[in-house]
Amino acid sequence: MTFHGLIIFASFWAVFVVTPGPNAVNCVLTGVSDGIPRAFWTVAGILTQASLFLALSAFGVSTLSVSSPSAFFVAKLIGAGFLIYTGIRGWIMATRAIQAKTASGSIYRRAFMIATINPKSVAGYLAAFTQFVDPSVPIGRQMWVIVPTALTLTTISYATYTALGAWMGRTALAAAMNVTLRRGLAVCFVIYGVLLGFSALLGAV
């Protein structure tokens, strides 16, 4: 991955993990109820899910790109379409309160389950890899760049949400559900989806 490609991927991933959703709300609520450092087990649960999904996405995309270039192209279009859908849905949902899904068990296990059942997780990781992985370069070489970048940004994002919950109490929910912020991030998703979709189509010409 080139430096330019890394900057684009990092920008995409930052928007992906900063967008308020069930994970963010869970981090804030756990911070409010459990405080630091116990609440940071929430971040550990999310990072575990992220690591597993990164590995599974990389394996799936690598296999798909080699076995069927046409299917890989379709996957790229689907990924771009998902980003547009996420942006449109985010805009529509911006004025509604975010509800975190509940799950029994420890803070770590609850965070892992919420991250796993989050609707955007599977499609979001696939979208990232179909758009930014170069099929002509060994996937292992690219993972040395993608994984640390993705996990670092994920850690910063959700650690910040957790800290907001612990340090600012329930008032942090106002920041997590800010309509302007959520709609701004929604627009970013739509722009990314449109640009990446055009990129995939131009690359197929």
C-alpha positions as CSV (number, residue, x, y, z in Angstrom):
1,M,0.0,0.0,0.0
2,T,1.4,3.4,-1.0
3,F,1.6,6.3,1.4
4,H,-1.3,8.0,-0.5
5,G,-3.3,4.8,-0.2
6,L,-2.6,4.6,3.5
7,I,-3.8,8.2,4.1
8,I,-7.1,7.4,2.2
9,F,-7.6,4.1,4.1
10,A,-6.8,5.8,7.5
11,S,-9.3,8.6,6.7
12,F,-12.0,6.1,5.8
13,W,-11.4,4.0,8.9
14,A,-11.4,7.0,11.1
15,V,-14.9,7.9,9.9
16,F,-15.9,4.2,10.1
17,V,-15.0,3.9,13.8
18,V,-15.9,7.4,14.9
19,T,-19.5,7.2,13.6
20,P,-21.7,6.9,16.7
21,G,-23.5,3.6,17.0
22,P,-24.1,0.7,19.4
23,N,-20.4,0.3,20.2
24,A,-20.0,4.0,21.0
25,V,-23.1,4.1,23.2
26,N,-21.9,0.9,25.0
27,C,-18.6,2.6,25.7
28,V,-20.2,5.7,27.0
29,L,-22.7,3.9,29.2
30,T,-20.0,1.5,30.6
31,G,-17.8,4.5,31.4
32,V,-20.7,6.2,33.2
33,S,-21.6,3.1,35.3
34,D,-18.1,1.5,35.9
35,G,-15.5,4.3,35.4
36,I,-11.9,4.0,34.5
37,P,-10.1,1.6,34.3
38,R,-12.7,-1.1,34.5
39,A,-14.7,0.3,31.6
40,F,-11.7,-0.1,29.2
41,W,-12.5,-3.8,29.1
42,T,-15.2,-2.6,26.7
43,V,-12.5,-1.4,24.3
44,A,-10.7,-4.7,24.7
45,G,-13.9,-6.5,23.6
46,I,-14.3,-4.3,20.6
47,L,-10.6,-4.8,19.6
48,T,-11.0,-8.6,19.8
49,Q,-13.9,-8.4,17.5
50,A,-12.0,-6.1,15.2
51,S,-9.0,-8.4,15.0
52,L,-11.1,-11.4,14.1
53,F,-13.1,-9.5,11.5
54,L,-9.9,-8.1,10.0
55,A,-8.4,-11.5,9.6
56,L,-11.6,-13.0,8.2
57,S,-12.1,-10.2,5.8
58,A,-8.5,-10.3,4.6
59,F,-8.8,-14.1,4.0
60,G,-12.1,-13.8,2.2
61,V,-11.0,-10.9,0.0
62,S,-7.7,-12.5,-0.9
63,T,-9.4,-15.8,-1.9
64,L,-12.1,-14.0,-3.9
65,S,-9.7,-11.7,-5.8
66,V,-7.6,-14.7,-6.9
67,S,-10.4,-17.2,-7.7
68,S,-12.9,-14.7,-9.4
69,P,-11.8,-11.2,-10.5
70,S,-15.4,-10.5,-11.7
71,A,-16.9,-11.5,-8.4
72,F,-14.2,-9.3,-6.7
73,F,-15.4,-6.4,-8.9
74,V,-19.0,-7.0,-7.9
75,A,-18.0,-7.2,-4.2
76,K,-16.3,-3.7,-4.6
77,L,-19.5,-2.3,-6.0
78,I,-21.5,-3.9,-3.2
79,G,-19.1,-2.4,-0.7
80,A,-19.4,1.0,-2.2
81,G,-23.2,0.6,-2.2
82,F,-23.1,-0.3,1.5
83,L,-21.2,2.9,2.3
84,I,-23.8,5.0,0.5
85,Y,-26.6,3.1,2.2
86,T,-24.9,3.6,5.6
87,G,-24.6,7.4,4.9
88,I,-28.2,7.7,3.9
89,R,-29.4,5.7,6.9
90,G,-27.1,7.7,9.2
91,W,-28.6,10.9,7.9
92,I,-32.2,9.7,8.5
93,M,-31.4,8.3,11.9
94,A,-29.4,11.3,13.1
95,T,-32.4,12.8,15.0
96,R,-33.2,9.6,16.7
97,A,-31.7,8.4,20.0
98,I,-29.1,5.5,19.5
99,Q,-30.0,2.4,21.4
100,A,-27.3,0.1,22.5
101,K,-28.1,-3.6,22.2
102,T,-27.9,-5.5,25.5
103,A,-26.1,-8.8,26.3
104,S,-25.5,-10.6,29.5
105,G,-22.2,-11.4,31.0
106,S,-19.0,-9.5,31.7
107,I,-18.1,-6.0,30.4
108,Y,-15.6,-7.7,27.9
109,R,-18.1,-10.3,26.7
110,R,-20.9,-7.8,26.4
111,A,-18.7,-5.4,24.3
112,F,-17.6,-8.3,22.1
113,M,-21.2,-9.4,21.4
114,I,-22.5,-5.9,20.7
115,A,-19.6,-5.3,18.3
116,T,-20.2,-8.6,16.6
117,I,-24.0,-8.2,16.1
118,N,-23.6,-4.6,15.0
119,P,-25.2,-4.6,11.5
120,K,-22.4,-2.5,10.0
121,S,-19.5,-4.7,11.1
122,V,-19.4,-7.5,8.5
123,A,-20.4,-5.4,5.5
124,G,-18.2,-2.5,6.7
125,Y,-15.0,-4.6,7.0
126,L,-15.7,-6.2,3.7
127,A,-16.3,-2.8,2.1
128,A,-12.9,-1.5,3.5
129,F,-11.0,-4.5,2.2
130,T,-12.6,-4.6,-1.2
131,Q,-11.8,-1.0,-1.7
132,F,-8.3,-0.7,-0.3
133,V,-6.6,-4.1,-0.8
134,D,-4.6,-4.4,-4.0
135,P,-5.1,-7.9,-5.5
136,S,-1.7,-7.7,-7.2
137,V,0.2,-7.4,-3.9
138,P,0.4,-10.3,-1.4
139,I,-2.3,-9.8,1.2
140,G,0.2,-10.6,4.0
141,R,2.4,-7.6,3.1
142,Q,-0.6,-5.3,3.1
143,M,-1.9,-6.5,6.4
144,W,1.3,-5.3,8.1
145,V,0.0,-1.8,7.3
146,I,-3.7,-2.2,7.4
147,V,-4.1,-4.0,10.7
148,P,-2.0,-1.7,12.9
149,T,-3.6,1.4,11.4
150,A,-7.1,0.0,11.8
151,L,-6.6,-1.2,15.4
152,T,-4.8,2.0,16.5
153,L,-7.7,4.2,15.2
154,T,-10.3,1.8,16.7
155,T,-8.5,2.0,20.1
156,I,-8.3,5.8,20.0
157,S,-12.0,6.2,19.0
158,Y,-13.6,3.9,21.5
159,A,-11.2,4.7,24.3
160,T,-12.3,8.3,23.8
161,Y,-15.9,7.4,24.0
162,T,-15.2,5.4,27.1
163,A,-13.3,8.3,28.7
164,L,-16.1,10.7,27.9
165,G,-18.5,8.4,29.7
166,A,-16.3,8.1,32.8
167,W,-15.2,11.8,33.0
168,M,-18.2,13.6,31.9
169,G,-21.0,11.4,33.1
170,R,-24.3,11.1,31.3
171,T,-23.8,14.5,29.6
172,A,-21.4,12.6,27.2
173,L,-24.4,11.1,25.6
174,A,-25.3,14.5,24.2
175,A,-22.0,14.5,22.3
176,A,-22.4,10.9,21.1
177,M,-25.8,11.7,19.7
178,N,-25.1,15.1,18.3
179,V,-27.2,15.5,15.1
180,T,-24.8,17.8,13.3
181,L,-21.9,15.4,13.9
182,R,-23.8,12.3,12.9
183,R,-25.1,13.9,9.7
184,G,-21.6,15.2,8.8
185,L,-20.2,11.7,9.2
186,A,-23.2,10.3,7.2
187,V,-22.3,12.7,4.3
188,C,-18.7,11.4,4.5
189,F,-19.9,7.8,4.0
190,V,-22.0,8.8,1.0
191,I,-19.1,10.7,-0.6
192,Y,-16.7,7.7,0.0
193,G,-19.2,5.3,-1.5
194,V,-19.8,7.4,-4.6
195,L,-16.1,8.0,-5.2
196,L,-15.1,4.4,-4.6
197,G,-17.9,3.2,-6.7
198,F,-16.7,5.4,-9.6
199,S,-13.2,4.2,-9.0
200,A,-14.2,0.6,-9.3
201,L,-16.1,1.2,-12.5
202,L,-13.3,3.2,-14.1
203,G,-10.8,0.4,-13.1
204,A,-13.0,-2.1,-14.9
205,V,-13.0,-0.1,-18.1
